Amino acid sequence: MRKNTIKLTVAGSVMAVFLAFSGQTQAVELGAKAGTDFTELNAGMGRQTSGLYIDGNWAKNTKNGRQIGGAAAGFNIPVGPAMINLGAKALYMQGSTSDNEGVAFPVGGGITVPFTDSLAFYAEGYSAPDALSNRVKSYTEADAGFSWVPFAPVKVKAGYRYIGLDGTAGNPNERIIDGAYLGAEMDF
């Protein structure tokens, strides 16, 4: 019981520090991505500005029904014109077998590098080893591509997305998403 109290106290303190350093107005983002065999929806706040951000997403492999959904929180750090983010996620995973169904808590980060006011490169990656997931050996995700803002508030994205699970002994490794996509986002 004492361990849980300490964990909650530390987590609460970290969130308080994040909130203290991000006391500005945050933009809301709503987006969708579609690839040959997958669809992904996301909503977030604060991804474009320095300080705290929150994000939620749901992705489904339209070919085999495997899906994943969850929430993320992290901190954006401006470095020159680029924006670096560090964060953690809480995810529910549904693989092809009930043994690959469960939760994971991946940690990771990303970078956005603008070339012009309307064109940017972005990349991010998250990973959860066995200790941060309950039903799989490891969880890995990556997303990279280019974004273009033809006019505010619309952003068009093209990139490559990967989400994979390494199954425990006797359970299959699975690729929930593995492919190129086109997407759009509205930033308010």
C-alpha positions in Angstrom: 0.0 0.0 0.0 2.8 2.4 0.8 4.4 1.8 -2.6 1.2 2.9 -4.3 1.0 6.0 -2.2 4.5 7.0 -3.1 3.9 6.3 -6.8 0.8 8.5 -6.8 2.6 11.3 -4.9 5.5 11.2 -7.4 3.1 11.1 -10.4 1.0 14.0 -9.0 4.2 16.1 -8.3 5.4 15.6 -11.9 2.0 16.6 -13.3 2.0 19.7 -11.0 5.5 20.7 -12.3 4.3 20.2 -15.9 1.2 22.3 -15.4 3.2 25.1 -13.6 5.6 25.4 -16.7 2.8 25.3 -19.3 0.4 28.0 -18.1 -0.4 29.3 -21.6 -3.4 28.8 -23.9 -3.3 25.4 -25.7 -4.6 24.6 -29.2 -6.9 21.7 -29.8 -6.1 19.2 -32.6 -8.4 16.7 -34.2 -7.1 14.4 -36.9 -7.5 11.2 -38.9 -5.1 9.0 -40.8 -5.9 6.2 -43.3 -3.6 3.6 -44.8 -4.2 0.6 -47.0 -5.1 -1.6 -44.1 -5.7 0.8 -41.2 -7.5 3.8 -39.9 -6.5 6.1 -37.0 -8.3 8.9 -35.2 -6.7 11.3 -32.7 -7.5 14.3 -30.6 -5.1 16.3 -28.5 -4.2 19.6 -26.9 -0.9 21.4 -26.7 1.1 19.4 -29.3 2.1 22.6 -31.2 3.3 24.7 -28.2 6.0 24.3 -25.6 4.9 22.8 -22.3 2.5 20.1 -21.3 0.4 18.2 -23.9 -2.2 15.6 -23.8 -3.3 13.3 -26.6 -5.7 10.4 -27.3 -5.9 8.0 -30.2 -7.6 4.9 -31.6 -6.2 2.8 -34.4 -7.7 -0.2 -36.1 -6.3 -2.6 -38.7 -9.3 -2.8 -41.1 -8.0 -6.1 -42.6 -7.9 -8.2 -39.4 -9.8 -6.2 -36.8 -6.8 -5.8 -34.4 -6.9 -2.4 -32.6 -5.3 -0.2 -30.0 -6.5 2.9 -28.2 -5.2 5.1 -25.4 -4.1 8.4 -23.9 -0.8 10.2 -23.8 0.8 13.0 -21.8 4.1 14.7 -22.1 6.2 17.8 -22.3 7.2 19.8 -25.4 10.6 21.5 -25.4 11.5 24.0 -28.1 15.1 23.7 -29.4 15.7 26.5 -32.0 13.0 26.1 -34.6 12.4 22.4 -33.7 10.1 21.0 -31.1 11.2 18.0 -29.1 8.6 16.1 -27.0 9.0 13.5 -24.3 6.0 11.5 -23.0 4.3 8.4 -21.8 1.1 6.6 -22.9 -1.5 4.3 -21.4 -2.8 1.9 -24.1 -5.3 -0.9 -24.4 -4.2 -3.5 -27.0 -6.4 -6.0 -28.8 -4.4 -8.6 -30.7 -5.5 -11.6 -32.6 -5.5 -13.8 -29.5 -6.8 -13.1 -26.0 -3.3 -13.6 -24.7 -2.2 -10.6 -26.7 -5.0 -8.4 -25.3 -4.1 -6.1 -22.4 -2.5 -2.8 -21.5 0.9 -1.2 -22.1 2.6 1.9 -20.8 5.1 2.9 -23.4 7.5 5.9 -23.0 9.2 7.8 -25.8 9.5 11.0 -27.6 9.6 12.7 -30.9 10.7 15.8 -32.9 9.1 18.2 -35.3 11.4 20.2 -37.6 9.8 23.0 -39.7 11.3 23.7 -43.1 9.0 26.7 -43.8 5.9 28.1 -42.1 3.8 25.5 -43.8 6.1 22.4 -44.3 7.6 20.3 -41.6 9.1 16.8 -40.9 8.0 14.9 -37.8 9.0 11.6 -36.2 8.2 9.9 -32.9 8.7 6.5 -31.3 7.4 4.8 -28.1 8.3 1.5 -26.6 7.2 -0.6 -23.6 9.2 -3.6 -22.4 7.7 -6.6 -20.6 7.8 -4.6 -17.3 5.5 -1.9 -18.7 2.9 -4.2 -20.3 0.8 -7.0 -18.8 0.2 -9.5 -21.7 3.0 -9.0 -24.3 6.8 -9.2 -24.2 7.1 -5.7 -25.7 5.2 -3.0 -27.5 6.7 -0.7 -30.2 5.3 2.1 -32.2 6.8 4.6 -34.7 5.4 7.4 -36.8 7.3 9.6 -39.3 6.4 11.8 -42.2 5.8 15.3 -43.5 3.1 17.8 -42.8 1.8 20.6 -44.9 -0.5 23.5 -43.9 -2.3 24.7 -47.1 -4.3 27.1 -45.1 -5.1 27.5 -41.4 -6.5 25.5 -39.6 -6.0 22.5 -42.0 -2.9 20.3 -41.9 -2.3 17.5 -44.4 0.1 14.6 -43.4 1.8 11.9 -45.3 4.0 9.3 -43.6 4.7 5.8 -42.4 3.2 4.3 -39.2 4.2 1.1 -37.3 2.6 -0.5 -34.2 3.8 -4.0 -33.2 3.5 -6.4 -30.3 6.0 -9.1 -29.4 4.0 -11.9 -28.0 4.9 -13.9 -24.9 6.1 -17.5 -25.1 3.7 -19.4 -27.4 1.9 -16.3 -28.6 2.4 -14.7 -32.0 4.2 -11.4 -32.7 1.8 -9.1 -34.4 1.8 -6.0 -36.6 -1.3 -4.0 -35.8 -0.3 -1.2 -38.2 2.6 -1.3 -40.7 2.3 1.0 -43.7 2.1 4.4 -45.4 -0.8 6.7 -44.8 -2.4 10.0 -45.7 -4.1 12.1 -43.1 -5.6 15.4 -42.2 -5.7 17.5 -39.0 -7.6 20.5 -37.8 -5.9 22.8 -35.3 -8.1 25.2 -33.4 
